[in-house]
Amino acid sequence: MVMTLVITAINTGINNGYIGRFLSAWKFSFPVAIVAGSIVAPLAKKIVDKIIFK
């Protein structure tokens, strides 16, 4: 959420309509982040476990 706030501000500026642009960007980025996190987290855990428990 914070990242979407910052990137929206950098790309479009903070002016009229900023909150609407942020919410529009967030409604698409949130599901992508959830799916990516659910795929990447188990893979990262397996890699870390292999390194630590080797």
C-alpha positions as CSV (number, residue, x, y, z in Angstrom):
1,M,0.0,0.0,0.0
2,V,2.8,2.4,0.9
3,M,4.7,1.6,-2.2
4,T,1.6,2.3,-4.4
5,L,1.1,5.6,-2.6
6,V,4.7,6.6,-3.3
7,I,4.9,5.4,-6.9
8,T,1.6,7.1,-7.8
9,A,2.8,10.3,-6.3
10,I,6.1,10.1,-8.2
11,N,4.5,9.2,-11.5
12,T,1.5,11.6,-11.5
13,G,2.1,14.1,-8.7
14,I,0.0,14.9,-5.7
15,N,-2.8,17.0,-7.0
16,N,-6.6,16.8,-7.6
17,G,-7.5,13.2,-8.2
18,Y,-4.5,11.7,-6.5
19,I,-6.6,9.5,-4.1
20,G,-8.6,8.2,-7.0
21,R,-5.5,7.3,-9.0
22,F,-4.0,5.7,-6.0
23,L,-7.1,3.6,-5.3
24,S,-7.2,2.6,-9.0
25,A,-3.6,1.5,-9.0
26,W,-4.0,-0.3,-5.6
27,K,-7.0,-2.4,-6.7
28,F,-4.8,-3.9,-9.4
29,S,-1.5,-4.1,-7.5
30,F,-2.8,-5.7,-4.3
31,P,-4.0,-9.0,-6.0
32,V,-0.7,-9.2,-7.9
33,A,1.3,-8.8,-4.7
34,I,-0.8,-11.4,-2.9
35,V,-0.3,-14.0,-5.7
36,A,3.4,-13.2,-6.1
37,G,3.9,-13.4,-2.3
38,S,2.2,-16.7,-2.1
39,I,4.4,-18.1,-4.9
40,V,7.7,-16.5,-3.9
41,A,7.5,-17.0,-0.1
42,P,7.5,-20.9,-0.1
43,L,10.3,-20.9,-2.7
44,A,12.4,-18.5,-0.6
45,K,11.8,-20.6,2.5
46,K,13.0,-23.8,0.7
47,I,16.1,-22.0,-0.4
48,V,16.8,-20.6,3.0
49,D,16.2,-24.0,4.7
50,K,18.7,-25.6,2.3
51,I,21.3,-23.0,3.1
52,I,20.8,-23.0,6.8
53,F,20.3,-26.8,7.4
54,K,23.0,-27.9,4.9
